[in-house]
Amino acid sequence: MGNKKLGLPSVIATGVGLIVATSCLLSIGQGSAAIGTPFIITMIIACVFNILTALSICELNALMPNITGGMAQYTIACFGPFVSIVLTVGGYLTCQIIMGSSEAAMFGNTLSSVFSDVPISGTVYSIVLIVILTIFNLFGVDMFAKVQNIVAYGLIGSLAVMGIMGAFGLGTGEIVEQQAVISSNPSDIFSLLGLAFFLFIGAEFVVPISTQVKNARRNIPLGMVISLLAILAMQIFMVFGFSHYTPWEELGASTVPHILYGTLLFGRLGTAWMTVISLLAVVSTINTAIFSMSQICYGMAKINLLPSVFMRKNKRGTPYVGLLMVSCAIILINATGLSTSDQLTFLILTGCTFWIVSYIVMHCDVLILRKRLPKAPRTFKLPFGPVIPIIGIIGNAFMIYSIDPDWAVKQRIYTIFLIVLAILSVYAVIWIKYVMKRPMFKPYQIKEIMAMESDLYQIHHNPGLAKKLHLNAEPEVQSMRADVNTGTRPES
């Protein structure tokens, strides 16, 4: 398939792009200030659980390759449309809009503080950034990859350099005399797992772009694992750097701990450098969120979980309706000032709870499909039978329990989670009953889901809709003819 344009570097850049956000830089500072360098143990545990989830998703992708809806399509094959809608809309779409709004607001606030003499509000900077990235992404996967590769590798490289310089005491600032270990109590280490989980969330967003990836069977799992390990290594250096140059008390009290660290490490140069890193993190996160969510909405529309309008593409092959919807939602939240609310961190943690639940469901999907289709061909399969998915389920459930050290905060998170779940459930019931007109909990057959990914399916089953959406099956037909003539089969 000659139209696949993304290689392993772009896959890694996409994984890194969504994971490393300015809110993650804040979380590293908060966790380190709480217990010191033992926070590294917490991060390693959280990273391991996220790698297990990534591997489970890779097996699902190997069983159902080249689909754009990703998690929605895996889950509808196991639990039916109800769980799939609640999972994807709640765990991904809503959470990404909230987090994207947060990142955009941080971008605006950073620029307004740096250019304090310029009479432009942070909201204006935020909206301009979103508009620019939206325009870039409308030009298709090539432009997305170019922006993402430059930004993501500049981001992770800069953070690694800053972390290494601090870890080995190579900064120009004064080294602080303080205990590296504040607490080595296992209960303290485990109580921060929810916070550490947030540092590695989102590697699976490379799956919706798998149709654009060369040698996807190798590059998707490899790219997900490499991105997680690269981020872990960078964050370990950062924690050691904090211990050498940043007093724990000041680190915990700062709302921009990475800026504080850069200042104490290299003075004004460090401040400027960390400011650039913050801006790269924001651009990387929003760029990935906008592009990946448009692909997910497109895939969900193909299996009728969202309105068919999300299947519309522009001349560059970009599903622009989902892209514009996500962008407009982020702009609206920033324009109304909701993204600067003191409750935003709390809302993000609530969104993370949905995200962790979706990870649990992914592990369940692996177990169900192994039981249902034990002999189905898989180009990637987890070793040790059901052990890894079961460990992943237990670990993610524990992270929901550890979402916040304060029990009162956890109760509020659980309450809002249940309220949002109830609202999404009502939407799902109405949509399934009156639009989809299918059983809510009856799984789809994989062959049907795979067929629905094709424009040929849409043209055959709904010619009126296909004509309205200007679907064209000719490229697929030509590809099939080429496969027959050469005796090959499409890459999976």
C-alpha positions, 0 to 999 in steps of 0.5 A: 500500500503505497500511501502509507507515509509514517515510519517508526520515528513518526510513531514514536513522536506521536506516542511521545507527543501526547504523553509529555504535556506541561501538566505532566511536567507539573506532576513530576514536580509534585510527586518528587516533592512529596517523597523525593527520589523514591518517586522513581520507583512509583514511575517505574511501576506506573510505566510497567502497567502502561507498557502491559496495556500497550502490549494488549492493545498491540495484540488487538491491533494485530487481530484487527489491523488497519482500523481507525476507530481503535479502542471503539472497534475492539470493544464493540467486538467484545461487549457490543455498542453500549460499552464501546460508546461510553468507553470511547466518548467518556474515556477519550473524546471528553478527556482529550478535550478537557486536557487539550484545553488545559494545555492550550491555557498553559501555553497562553499563560506562559506567553503572557507572562514572558511578554508581559509588556504586550497587551494581549491576553493569554486566551488570545495566544491559546486560540491562535495556537489552536487555529494554526495547528488545526490549519496544519492538520487539515493539510493531512498526515504529511503535515501532521508528521512534519510538525510532530517529528520536529516538536516531539524530538525537540521536546524529549531531547531538550528534557533529556539534556536538562535532566542529565545535566542536573542529575550529574551536577553539571549546571551553573547553579548552586547544588542544594544540600538536602536529603534525596529520600524524603520517604521510602515507605511503601504506602507513600510510594504506592499512594502516588501511583495515580499521579505517576500513571498520568505521566505515561497515559496516551501511548495507544493514540498511535493505533488510530494512525496505524493505517498510515504507518509503514510496516505497522505490525512491527512499528506500532508495538515497537513505537509504543514501547520505545516512547514509554521507555524514552519518557521514563528515562527522561523523567528519571533524570529529571527527578535526580536533577530536582534533588540536586538543584531544587529544594523540595519545599519550593518544588512542591509549592511551585505551579511551574516546577519545571521552570523553577528547576531550569532557573536554578539549574542554568539561571536565565538561560535555564528559564528561557530553555524550560519556557521553550520546552513548555511551549513544545510540550503544549504544541506536541500534545494539542497537535497529537490530540487534534489529529488522533481524535479526528481519526477516532471519530472517523472510525467510530462513524464507520461503525455507526457509533457516531453520526456519518458526517464524521466520515467526511474527508477533505481533498487531503484525506483528512476527516475534517469534521471530527478535527474541527469539532475537537478544535472548536470545543477546545477554543470554546473552553478557552474563550469562556475561561473554564480552562483556567479554573482551579478545578481543572486538575480535579477534572483531569483526574476524573478524566483519567479515571475514565481512561484507566477504566478503558485500559481495563476494558482493553485487557478484558478485550484481549482475554475475551477474543482469545477465548472466542477466537483462539486460532485466529491469526495474530501477527503479535501475541502476548506471551504467558497466556492470560497472565499479562492482561490479568496483571494489567487489570489488577494494576489499573484497578489499583491505580483507580484506587490510588488516583489521589492520596486524599480520600475525600478527593477520591470520593468526589472523583468517583461521584463525578465519574458515576454521574458522567457515566450515567449521562453517557449511558443515557446518550448511548441507549438513545443512540443505539435504540433509535439510530443504530437499532441494534442490541446494546450488548451484542458483540459485532463479528470481527469480519463485519467490523473489518468490512465496515472499515472499507468504503466498499462496504459503505457504498454497497450497504448505503449507496445514498450515504456513500454518494453524499460523502463522496466515497470512492472505492476505486483505490481499494479495487486497484489494490485488490487487483494488484494483490491478485496479479502479484500473488501478494496480500495487503499488509495487516 
